Amino acid sequence: MTVRTRNRLITFSILAGPFIFLLCLLLFWDAEPLPPVAPLPNPNGYDDLVKAGNMVSNDFDNYDELSSAKLSELIKKNAEAFQTARTGLQGECRVPLDYSATSSAHLDQLASLKRLAFGFIAEGRLAEKENRPGDAAQFYLDTINLGNKSARGGVLIDQLVGTALEAIGVANLQELVDDLDAKACHETAATLETLDAQRQTWSQVMQQERDWSRRTFPGMRNELARLMSRKTLNKAYQVAEQRFDEQQSKTRRLILEFAARAYQLDKGHPPATVADLVPDYLKAIPQDPLTGTNMVFPPR
């Protein structure tokens, strides 16, 4: 074999290698069977949440600029929507996934959930203005619960919206740590701990996203497209996971703050360590999802 022939063979192998790989993949591809679609709960609380979001008015977008009288008027006007939403939150919720590549109806549902969250926050704002911090805390907890339950069983976009709604509730609840009595702090920490335990995991979100993609865009051609875009998709998924973990860390940090505040009000001094809060104020020491270690109090 001459040097020229050998170089031609090497060049051909380099250029043809990817095409040969794709051809082999096409010939021998055997996709992992998709799991059966999980049945929706009956009744499905998610339906009530969407219904409530469609009922609630758009006037809550600027809730921070509204007077107490205007907030009270709007809340009374939307009382039926809020009741419908809380009925949904009391039950099991699961996102009814649409496997049509062209449907935009679900985006409208997500927009309605955002309107509903603003309505809950407006209820909390009015309660604060009327010096009812305990009621305000419950309304903000409802917002966090809405974020968690409206994402359950959904795909990545559902979780991103749910995380954003949770963040709104947590940010507003944070402002009430010093305004609640010991009993209310204890109850708020317990409720947050329960909500945190009920959230879906990131691995569940990703599994649901992959299954949805394969059902909505089936076949070898789409499988190859996913394979070729995997690097780009993975970067986007990593950013989303970071946001998910950061919000969970903030929520768990808030659990600690309320539990520690209840401890201090009861005993007259702050806890020395997080372990002092277990089991009377917390079921367990929360873990920081960013580090995988037990949370500790920040340095004083």
Secondary structure as UniProt FT lines:
FT   HELIX           3..28
FT   HELIX           45..55
FT   HELIX           58..60
FT   TURN            61..62
FT   HELIX           63..65
FT   HELIX           68..77
FT   HELIX           79..90
FT   TURN            101..102
FT   HELIX           105..129
FT   TURN            130..131
FT   HELIX           133..149
FT   TURN            150..153
FT   HELIX           156..174
FT   TURN            175..179
FT   HELIX           182..198
FT   HELIX           202..216
FT   HELIX           220..228
FT   HELIX           230..267
FT   HELIX           274..277
FT   TURN            278..281
FT   STRAND          287..288
FT   TURN            289..292
FT   STRAND          293..294
//
